[in-house]
Amino acid sequence: MQIIQKVRCPNCGSEAERHYIDDSALTRTQCAVCDYLMVSCTRTGKVIEAYAPGIPAKR
């Protein structure tokens, strides 16, 4: 079973979705407005994959 939660996008503030993926300890947060994506592990808190257009990379 997959749980979907409505959240605010950390990139643009629009309504986004957080998917809790069953049996894998992963969450996927995605925004259709700005194309934000972050996949993270719920056990360790580590980011597996992230894409956030409009946010400059740290130097």
N, CA, C, O and CB atoms as a CASP TS submission, in Angstrom:
PFRMAT TS
TARGET T0000
AUTHOR 0000-0000-0000
METHOD Language model
MODEL 1
PARENT N/A
ATOM      1  N   MET     1       0.835  -1.183   0.000  1.00  0.00           N
ATOM      2  CA  MET     1       0.000   0.000   0.000  1.00  0.00           C
ATOM      3  C   MET     1       0.882   1.249   0.000  1.00  0.00           C
ATOM      4  O   MET     1       1.901   1.304   0.689  1.00  0.00           O
ATOM      5  CB  MET     1      -0.951  -0.003   1.216  1.00  0.00           C
ATOM      6  N   GLN     2       0.480   2.230  -0.769  1.00  0.00           N
ATOM      7  CA  GLN     2       1.227   3.472  -0.864  1.00  0.00           C
ATOM      8  C   GLN     2       0.380   4.594  -0.268  1.00  0.00           C
ATOM      9  O   GLN     2      -0.801   4.723  -0.591  1.00  0.00           O
ATOM     10  CB  GLN     2       1.616   3.784  -2.342  1.00  0.00           C
ATOM     11  N   ILE     3       0.982   5.402   0.598  1.00  0.00           N
ATOM     12  CA  ILE     3       0.297   6.525   1.223  1.00  0.00           C
ATOM     13  C   ILE     3       0.753   7.803   0.537  1.00  0.00           C
ATOM     14  O   ILE     3       1.950   8.011   0.338  1.00  0.00           O
ATOM     15  CB  ILE     3       0.576   6.579   2.756  1.00  0.00           C
ATOM     16  N   ILE     4      -0.201   8.665   0.175  1.00  0.00           N
ATOM     17  CA  ILE     4       0.109   9.941  -0.462  1.00  0.00           C
ATOM     18  C   ILE     4      -0.367  11.058   0.457  1.00  0.00           C
ATOM     19  O   ILE     4      -1.525  11.079   0.876  1.00  0.00           O
ATOM     20  CB  ILE     4      -0.554  10.052  -1.877  1.00  0.00           C
ATOM     21  N   GLN     5       0.536  11.987   0.767  1.00  0.00           N
ATOM     22  CA  GLN     5       0.243  13.097   1.672  1.00  0.00           C
ATOM     23  C   GLN     5       0.432  14.404   0.905  1.00  0.00           C
ATOM     24  O   GLN     5       1.410  14.561   0.173  1.00  0.00           O
ATOM     25  CB  GLN     5       1.160  13.053   2.948  1.00  0.00           C
ATOM     26  N   LYS     6      -0.502  15.340   1.071  1.00  0.00           N
ATOM     27  CA  LYS     6      -0.373  16.668   0.468  1.00  0.00           C
ATOM     28  C   LYS     6       0.508  17.516   1.375  1.00  0.00           C
ATOM     29  O   LYS     6       0.259  17.615   2.577  1.00  0.00           O
ATOM     30  CB  LYS     6      -1.776  17.341   0.252  1.00  0.00           C
ATOM     31  N   VAL     7       1.541  18.130   0.794  1.00  0.00           N
ATOM     32  CA  VAL     7       2.480  18.979   1.528  1.00  0.00           C
ATOM     33  C   VAL     7       2.768  20.221   0.690  1.00  0.00           C
ATOM     34  O   VAL     7       2.371  20.296  -0.473  1.00  0.00           O
ATOM     35  CB  VAL     7       3.804  18.208   1.861  1.00  0.00           C
ATOM     36  N   ARG     8       3.446  21.175   1.269  1.00  0.00           N
ATOM     37  CA  ARG     8       3.905  22.347   0.535  1.00  0.00           C
ATOM     38  C   ARG     8       5.279  22.055  -0.049  1.00  0.00           C
ATOM     39  O   ARG     8       6.135  21.465   0.610  1.00  0.00           O
ATOM     40  CB  ARG     8       3.946  23.601   1.449  1.00  0.00           C
ATOM     41  N   CYS     9       5.476  22.474  -1.284  1.00  0.00           N
ATOM     42  CA  CYS     9       6.754  22.277  -1.947  1.00  0.00           C
ATOM     43  C   CYS     9       7.811  23.149  -1.280  1.00  0.00           C
ATOM     44  O   CYS     9       7.594  24.350  -1.120  1.00  0.00           O
ATOM     45  CB  CYS     9       6.649  22.598  -3.455  1.00  0.00           C
ATOM     46  N   PRO    10       8.943  22.584  -0.890  1.00  0.00           N
ATOM     47  CA  PRO    10      10.007  23.385  -0.276  1.00  0.00           C
ATOM     48  C   PRO    10      10.710  24.296  -1.286  1.00  0.00           C
ATOM     49  O   PRO    10      11.454  25.194  -0.893  1.00  0.00           O
ATOM     50  CB  PRO    10      11.028  22.470   0.383  1.00  0.00           C
ATOM     51  N   ASN    11      10.482  24.074  -2.564  1.00  0.00           N
ATOM     52  CA  ASN    11      11.119  24.875  -3.604  1.00  0.00           C
ATOM     53  C   ASN    11      10.279  26.104  -3.974  1.00  0.00           C
ATOM     54  O   ASN    11      10.809  27.213  -4.034  1.00  0.00           O
ATOM     55  CB  ASN    11      11.362  24.020  -4.842  1.00  0.00           C
ATOM     56  N   CYS    12       8.975  25.919  -4.224  1.00  0.00           N
ATOM     57  CA  CYS    12       8.146  27.028  -4.709  1.00  0.00           C
ATOM     58  C   CYS    12       6.949  27.352  -3.820  1.00  0.00           C
ATOM     59  O   CYS    12       6.322  28.397  -3.994  1.00  0.00           O
ATOM     60  CB  CYS    12       7.657  26.716  -6.083  1.00  0.00           C
ATOM     61  N   GLY    13       6.621  26.481  -2.877  1.00  0.00           N
ATOM     62  CA  GLY    13       5.510  26.723  -1.966  1.00  0.00           C
ATOM     63  C   GLY    13       4.158  26.243  -2.459  1.00  0.00           C
ATOM     64  O   GLY    13       3.167  26.356  -1.736  1.00  0.00           O
ATOM     65  N   SER    14       4.091  25.713  -3.666  1.00  0.00           N
ATOM     66  CA  SER    14       2.839  25.181  -4.199  1.00  0.00           C
ATOM     67  C   SER    14       2.486  23.862  -3.510  1.00  0.00           C
ATOM     68  O   SER    14       3.287  23.308  -2.756  1.00  0.00           O
ATOM     69  CB  SER    14       2.941  24.979  -5.727  1.00  0.00           C
ATOM     70  N   GLU    15       1.290  23.376  -3.778  1.00  0.00           N
ATOM     71  CA  GLU    15       0.893  22.086  -3.221  1.00  0.00           C
ATOM     72  C   GLU    15       1.661  20.970  -3.923  1.00  0.00           C
ATOM     73  O   GLU    15       1.676  20.898  -5.151  1.00  0.00           O
ATOM     74  CB  GLU    15      -0.638  21.870  -3.361  1.00  0.00           C
ATOM     75  N   ALA    16       2.289  20.113  -3.148  1.00  0.00           N
ATOM     76  CA  ALA    16       3.069  18.993  -3.673  1.00  0.00           C
ATOM     77  C   ALA    16       2.555  17.705  -3.036  1.00  0.00           C
ATOM     78  O   ALA    16       1.662  17.736  -2.188  1.00  0.00           O
ATOM     79  CB  ALA    16       4.600  19.185  -3.394  1.00  0.00           C
ATOM     80  N   GLU    17       3.115  16.595  -3.443  1.00  0.00           N
ATOM     81  CA  GLU    17       2.732  15.288  -2.899  1.00  0.00           C
ATOM     82  C   GLU    17       3.944  14.588  -2.325  1.00  0.00           C
ATOM     83  O   GLU    17       5.035  14.632  -2.893  1.00  0.00           O
ATOM     84  CB  GLU    17       2.075  14.412  -3.981  1.00  0.00           C
ATOM     85  N   ARG    18       3.737  13.938  -1.184  1.00  0.00           N
ATOM     86  CA  ARG    18       4.768  13.086  -0.598  1.00  0.00           C
ATOM     87  C   ARG    18       4.226  11.664  -0.613  1.00  0.00           C
ATOM     88  O   ARG    18       3.179  11.376  -0.033  1.00  0.00           O
ATOM     89  CB  ARG    18       5.154  13.547   0.867  1.00  0.00           C
ATOM     90  N   HIS    19       4.951  10.785  -1.283  1.00  0.00           N
ATOM     91  CA  HIS    19       4.559   9.389  -1.410  1.00  0.00           C
ATOM     92  C   HIS    19       5.408   8.561  -0.460  1.00  0.00           C
ATOM     93  O   HIS    19       6.637   8.594  -0.523  1.00  0.00           O
ATOM     94  CB  HIS    19       4.712   8.890  -2.876  1.00  0.00           C
ATOM     95  N   TYR    20       4.750   7.822   0.415  1.00  0.00           N
ATOM     96  CA  TYR    20       5.428   6.880   1.303  1.00  0.00           C
ATOM     97  C   TYR    20       5.353   5.524   0.624  1.00  0.00           C
ATOM     98  O   TYR    20       4.281   4.926   0.528  1.00  0.00           O
ATOM     99  CB  TYR    20       4.780   6.849   2.752  1.00  0.00           C
ATOM    100  N   ILE    21       6.487   5.045   0.156  1.00  0.00           N
ATOM    101  CA  ILE    21       6.540   3.827  -0.638  1.00  0.00           C
ATOM    102  C   ILE    21       6.683   2.629   0.294  1.00  0.00           C
ATOM    103  O   ILE    21       7.690   2.487   0.988  1.00  0.00           O
ATOM    104  CB  ILE    21       7.711   3.878  -1.658  1.00  0.00           C
ATOM    105  N   ASP    22       5.680   1.779   0.303  1.00  0.00           N
ATOM    106  CA  ASP    22       5.608   0.635   1.205  1.00  0.00           C
ATOM    107  C   ASP    22       6.720  -0.363   0.948  1.00  0.00           C
ATOM    108  O   ASP    22       7.129  -0.573  -0.194  1.00  0.00           O
ATOM    109  CB  ASP    22       4.270  -0.048   1.072  1.00  0.00           C
ATOM    110  N   ASP    23       7.202  -0.971   2.005  1.00  0.00           N
ATOM    111  CA  ASP    23       8.211  -2.031   1.969  1.00  0.00           C
ATOM    112  C   ASP    23       9.581  -1.589   1.453  1.00  0.00           C
ATOM    113  O   ASP    23      10.432  -2.439   1.187  1.00  0.00           O
ATOM    114  CB  ASP    23       7.715  -3.147   1.121  1.00  0.00           C
ATOM    115  N   SER    24       9.814  -0.300   1.308  1.00  0.00           N
ATOM    116  CA  SER    24      11.129   0.110   0.837  1.00  0.00           C
ATOM    117  C   SER    24      11.748   1.212   1.701  1.00  0.00           C
ATOM    118  O   SER    24      12.898   1.586   1.472  1.00  0.00           O
ATOM    119  CB  SER    24      11.034   0.580  -0.593  1.00  0.00           C
ATOM    120  N   ALA    25      11.023   1.736   2.680  1.00  0.00           N
ATOM    121  CA  ALA    25      11.502   2.784   3.581  1.00  0.00           C
ATOM    122  C   ALA    25      11.895   4.057   2.835  1.00  0.00           C
ATOM    123  O   ALA    25      12.766   4.802   3.286  1.00  0.00           O
ATOM    124  CB  ALA    25      12.685   2.277   4.380  1.00  0.00           C
ATOM    125  N   LEU    26      11.252   4.305   1.692  1.00  0.00           N
ATOM    126  CA  LEU    26      11.549   5.499   0.910  1.00  0.00           C
ATOM    127  C   LEU    26      10.355   6.442   0.868  1.00  0.00           C
ATOM    128  O   LEU    26       9.202   6.012   0.888  1.00  0.00           O
ATOM    129  CB  LEU    26      11.963   5.115  -0.505  1.00  0.00           C
ATOM    130  N   THR    27      10.653   7.737   0.809  1.00  0.00           N
ATOM    131  CA  THR    27       9.623   8.729   0.529  1.00  0.00           C
ATOM    132  C   THR    27      10.027   9.486  -0.726  1.00  0.00           C
ATOM    133  O   THR    27      11.207   9.740  -0.966  1.00  0.00           O
ATOM    134  CB  THR    27       9.422   9.704   1.736  1.00  0.00           C
ATOM    135  N   ARG    28       9.020   9.840  -1.523  1.00  0.00           N
ATOM    136  CA  ARG    28       9.256  10.634  -2.727  1.00  0.00           C
ATOM    137  C   ARG    28       8.380  11.872  -2.630  1.00  0.00           C
ATOM    138  O   ARG    28       7.155  11.768  -2.571  1.00  0.00           O
ATOM    139  CB  ARG    28       8.950   9.815  -4.039  1.00  0.00           C
ATOM    140  N   THR    29       9.008  13.046  -2.614  1.00  0.00           N
ATOM    141  CA  THR    29       8.289  14.305  -2.585  1.00  0.00           C
ATOM    142  C   THR    29       8.429  14.929  -3.962  1.00  0.00           C
ATOM    143  O   THR    29       9.535  15.084  -4.478  1.00  0.00           O
ATOM    144  CB  THR    29       8.827  15.258  -1.460  1.00  0.00           C
ATOM    145  N   GLN    30       7.274  15.290  -4.562  1.00  0.00           N
ATOM    146  CA  GLN    30       7.309  15.825  -5.916  1.00  0.00           C
ATOM    147  C   GLN    30       6.303  16.951  -6.084  1.00  0.00           C
ATOM    148  O   GLN    30       5.232  16.948  -5.478  1.00  0.00           O
ATOM    149  CB  GLN    30       7.037  14.723  -6.930  1.00  0.00           C
ATOM    150  N   CYS    31       6.673  17.924  -6.928  1.00  0.00           N
ATOM    151  CA  CYS    31       5.830  19.081  -7.211  1.00  0.00           C
ATOM    152  C   CYS    31       5.626  19.182  -8.716  1.00  0.00           C
ATOM    153  O   CYS    31       6.595  19.225  -9.474  1.00  0.00           O
ATOM    154  CB  CYS    31       6.460  20.388  -6.646  1.00  0.00           C
ATOM    155  N   ALA    32       4.390  19.221  -9.144  1.00  0.00           N
ATOM    156  CA  ALA    32       4.078  19.317 -10.567  1.00  0.00           C
ATOM    157  C   ALA    32       4.275  20.740 -11.095  1.00  0.00           C
ATOM    158  O   ALA    32       4.435  20.929 -12.300  1.00  0.00           O
ATOM    159  CB  ALA    32       2.644  18.861 -10.820  1.00  0.00           C
ATOM    160  N   VAL    33       4.264  21.731 -10.221  1.00  0.00           N
ATOM    161  CA  VAL    33       4.382  23.126 -10.650  1.00  0.00           C
ATOM    162  C   VAL    33       5.817  23.473 -11.042  1.00  0.00           C
ATOM    163  O   VAL    33       6.045  24.033 -12.114  1.00  0.00           O
ATOM    164  CB  VAL    33       3.904  24.063  -9.538  1.00  0.00           C
ATOM    165  N   CYS    34       6.783  23.147 -10.187  1.00  0.00           N
ATOM    166  CA  CYS    34       8.180  23.533 -10.449  1.00  0.00           C
ATOM    167  C   CYS    34       9.086  22.355 -10.775  1.00  0.00           C
ATOM    168  O   CYS    34      10.285  22.543 -10.984  1.00  0.00           O
ATOM    169  CB  CYS    34       8.736  24.262  -9.258  1.00  0.00           C
ATOM    170  N   ASP    35       8.538  21.146 -10.824  1.00  0.00           N
ATOM    171  CA  ASP    35       9.287  19.939 -11.176  1.00  0.00           C
ATOM    172  C   ASP    35      10.286  19.516 -10.097  1.00  0.00           C
ATOM    173  O   ASP    35      11.280  18.858 -10.403  1.00  0.00           O
ATOM    174  CB  ASP    35      10.018  20.159 -12.478  1.00  0.00           C
ATOM    175  N   TYR    36      10.035  19.884  -8.844  1.00  0.00           N
ATOM    176  CA  TYR    36      10.879  19.488  -7.712  1.00  0.00           C
ATOM    177  C   TYR    36      10.706  17.995  -7.454  1.00  0.00           C
ATOM    178  O   TYR    36       9.604  17.462  -7.583  1.00  0.00           O
ATOM    179  CB  TYR    36      10.526  20.310  -6.434  1.00  0.00           C
ATOM    180  N   LEU    37      11.798  17.323  -7.090  1.00  0.00           N
ATOM    181  CA  LEU    37      11.756  15.910  -6.744  1.00  0.00           C
ATOM    182  C   LEU    37      12.809  15.615  -5.693  1.00  0.00           C
ATOM    183  O   LEU    37      13.953  16.052  -5.812  1.00  0.00           O
ATOM    184  CB  LEU    37      11.970  15.028  -7.991  1.00  0.00           C
ATOM    185  N   MET    38      12.422  14.870  -4.659  1.00  0.00           N
ATOM    186  CA  MET    38      13.397  14.385  -3.691  1.00  0.00           C
ATOM    187  C   MET    38      12.967  13.000  -3.215  1.00  0.00           C
ATOM    188  O   MET    38      11.834  12.804  -2.774  1.00  0.00           O
ATOM    189  CB  MET    38      13.537  15.371  -2.490  1.00  0.00           C
ATOM    190  N   VAL    39      13.881  12.053  -3.311  1.00  0.00           N
ATOM    191  CA  VAL    39      13.665  10.701  -2.810  1.00  0.00           C
ATOM    192  C   VAL    39      14.620  10.509  -1.645  1.00  0.00           C
ATOM    193  O   VAL    39      15.828  10.707  -1.783  1.00  0.00           O
ATOM    194  CB  VAL    39      13.888   9.610  -3.933  1.00  0.00           C
ATOM    195  N   SER    40      14.073  10.121  -0.488  1.00  0.00           N
ATOM    196  CA  SER    40      14.920   9.946   0.689  1.00  0.00           C
ATOM    197  C   SER    40      14.539   8.694   1.451  1.00  0.00           C
ATOM    198  O   SER    40      13.438   8.164   1.303  1.00  0.00           O
ATOM    199  CB  SER    40      14.826  11.162   1.603  1.00  0.00           C
ATOM    200  N   CYS    41      15.470   8.233   2.270  1.00  0.00           N
ATOM    201  CA  CYS    41      15.271   7.050   3.102  1.00  0.00           C
ATOM    202  C   CYS    41      14.670   7.485   4.431  1.00  0.00           C
ATOM    203  O   CYS    41      15.187   8.399   5.073  1.00  0.00           O
ATOM    204  CB  CYS    41      16.610   6.281   3.320  1.00  0.00           C
ATOM    205  N   THR    42      13.590   6.844   4.849  1.00  0.00           N
ATOM    206  CA  THR    42      12.954   7.204   6.123  1.00  0.00           C
ATOM    207  C   THR    42      13.731   6.669   7.320  1.00  0.00           C
ATOM    208  O   THR    42      13.583   7.185   8.427  1.00  0.00           O
ATOM    209  CB  THR    42      11.524   6.678   6.163  1.00  0.00           C
ATOM    210  N   ARG    43      14.544   5.660   7.121  1.00  0.00           N
ATOM    211  CA  ARG    43      15.313   5.086   8.230  1.00  0.00           C
ATOM    212  C   ARG    43      16.558   5.906   8.562  1.00  0.00           C
ATOM    213  O   ARG    43      16.854   6.160   9.729  1.00  0.00           O
ATOM    214  CB  ARG    43      15.718   3.662   7.897  1.00  0.00           C
ATOM    215  N   THR    44      17.288   6.317   7.512  1.00  0.00           N
ATOM    216  CA  THR    44      18.553   7.020   7.732  1.00  0.00           C
ATOM    217  C   THR    44      18.452   8.524   7.509  1.00  0.00           C
ATOM    218  O   THR    44      19.295   9.276   7.998  1.00  0.00           O
ATOM    219  CB  THR    44      19.612   6.455   6.829  1.00  0.00           C
ATOM    220  N   GLY    45      17.431   8.975   6.775  1.00  0.00           N
ATOM    221  CA  GLY    45      17.290  10.389   6.451  1.00  0.00           C
ATOM    222  C   GLY    45      18.152  10.819   5.278  1.00  0.00           C
ATOM    223  O   GLY    45      18.157  11.995   4.917  1.00  0.00           O
ATOM    224  N   LYS    46      18.876   9.897   4.681  1.00  0.00           N
ATOM    225  CA  LYS    46      19.757  10.232   3.560  1.00  0.00           C
ATOM    226  C   LYS    46      18.949  10.465   2.292  1.00  0.00           C
ATOM    227  O   LYS    46      17.956   9.787   2.029  1.00  0.00           O
ATOM    228  CB  LYS    46      20.789   9.117   3.332  1.00  0.00           C
ATOM    229  N   VAL    47      19.403  11.446   1.512  1.00  0.00           N
ATOM    230  CA  VAL    47      18.778  11.752   0.230  1.00  0.00           C
ATOM    231  C   VAL    47      19.336  10.795  -0.821  1.00  0.00           C
ATOM    232  O   VAL    47      20.551  10.681  -0.988  1.00  0.00           O
ATOM    233  CB  VAL    47      19.022  13.243  -0.180  1.00  0.00           C
ATOM    234  N   ILE    48      18.448  10.120  -1.515  1.00  0.00           N
ATOM    235  CA  ILE    48      18.828   9.160  -2.544  1.00  0.00           C
ATOM    236  C   ILE    48      18.949   9.872  -3.894  1.00  0.00           C
ATOM    237  O   ILE    48      19.896   9.652  -4.648  1.00  0.00           O
ATOM    238  CB  ILE    48      17.797   8.002  -2.623  1.00  0.00           C
ATOM    239  N   GLU    49      17.967  10.728  -4.177  1.00  0.00           N
ATOM    240  CA  GLU    49      17.944  11.459  -5.439  1.00  0.00           C
ATOM    241  C   GLU    49      17.247  12.780  -5.203  1.00  0.00           C
ATOM    242  O   GLU    49      16.290  12.849  -4.431  1.00  0.00           O
ATOM    243  CB  GLU    49      17.236  10.643  -6.563  1.00  0.00           C
ATOM    244  N   ALA    50      17.717  13.834  -5.862  1.00  0.00           N
ATOM    245  CA  ALA    50      17.080  15.141  -5.713  1.00  0.00           C
ATOM    246  C   ALA    50      17.236  15.945  -6.993  1.00  0.00           C
ATOM    247  O   ALA    50      18.263  15.887  -7.669  1.00  0.00           O
ATOM    248  CB  ALA    50      17.679  15.909  -4.520  1.00  0.00           C
ATOM    249  N   TYR    51      16.191  16.693  -7.304  1.00  0.00           N
ATOM    250  CA  TYR    51      16.198  17.590  -8.450  1.00  0.00           C
ATOM    251  C   TYR    51      15.348  18.784  -8.091  1.00  0.00           C
ATOM    252  O   TYR    51      14.165  18.638  -7.782  1.00  0.00           O
ATOM    253  CB  TYR    51      15.676  16.888  -9.744  1.00  0.00           C
ATOM    254  N   ALA    52      15.937  19.960  -8.127  1.00  0.00           N
ATOM    255  CA  ALA    52      15.214  21.170  -7.784  1.00  0.00           C
ATOM    256  C   ALA    52      15.640  22.290  -8.730  1.00  0.00           C
ATOM    257  O   ALA    52      16.604  23.005  -8.456  1.00  0.00           O
ATOM    258  CB  ALA    52      15.463  21.564  -6.307  1.00  0.00           C
ATOM    259  N   PRO    53      14.920  22.442  -9.845  1.00  0.00           N
ATOM    260  CA  PRO    53      15.269  23.496 -10.778  1.00  0.00           C
ATOM    261  C   PRO    53      15.068  24.869 -10.129  1.00  0.00           C
ATOM    262  O   PRO    53      14.125  25.075  -9.365  1.00  0.00           O
ATOM    263  CB  PRO    53      14.431  23.376 -12.061  1.00  0.00           C
ATOM    264  N   GLY    54      15.942  25.774 -10.436  1.00  0.00           N
ATOM    265  CA  GLY    54      15.820  27.115  -9.893  1.00  0.00           C
ATOM    266  C   GLY    54      16.600  27.332  -8.617  1.00  0.00           C
ATOM    267  O   GLY    54      16.765  28.475  -8.190  1.00  0.00           O
ATOM    268  N   ILE    55      17.086  26.273  -7.996  1.00  0.00           N
ATOM    269  CA  ILE    55      17.913  26.406  -6.798  1.00  0.00           C
ATOM    270  C   ILE    55      19.357  26.229  -7.227  1.00  0.00           C
ATOM    271  O   ILE    55      19.740  25.145  -7.669  1.00  0.00           O
ATOM    272  CB  ILE    55      17.512  25.361  -5.689  1.00  0.00           C
ATOM    273  N   PRO    56      20.164  27.271  -7.106  1.00  0.00           N
ATOM    274  CA  PRO    56      21.558  27.141  -7.547  1.00  0.00           C
ATOM    275  C   PRO    56      22.343  26.163  -6.671  1.00  0.00           C
ATOM    276  O   PRO    56      22.117  26.074  -5.464  1.00  0.00           O
ATOM    277  CB  PRO    56      22.244  28.508  -7.537  1.00  0.00           C
ATOM    278  N   ALA    57      23.254  25.443  -7.291  1.00  0.00           N
ATOM    279  CA  ALA    57      24.106  24.505  -6.566  1.00  0.00           C
ATOM    280  C   ALA    57      25.084  25.265  -5.689  1.00  0.00           C
ATOM    281  O   ALA    57      25.572  26.326  -6.078  1.00  0.00           O
ATOM    282  CB  ALA    57      24.862  23.584  -7.541  1.00  0.00           C
ATOM    283  N   LYS    58      25.376  24.733  -4.508  1.00  0.00           N
ATOM    284  CA  LYS    58      26.345  25.369  -3.622  1.00  0.00           C
ATOM    285  C   LYS    58      27.738  25.198  -4.193  1.00  0.00           C
ATOM    286  O   LYS    58      28.062  24.161  -4.771  1.00  0.00           O
ATOM    287  CB  LYS    58      26.265  24.782  -2.198  1.00  0.00           C
ATOM    288  N   ARG    59      28.545  26.205  -4.029  1.00  0.00           N
ATOM    289  CA  ARG    59      29.924  26.150  -4.537  1.00  0.00           C
ATOM    290  C   ARG    59      30.885  25.973  -3.420  1.00  0.00           C
ATOM    291  O   ARG    59      32.093  25.905  -3.650  1.00  0.00           O
ATOM    292  CB  ARG    59      30.275  27.396  -5.317  1.00  0.00           C
TER
END
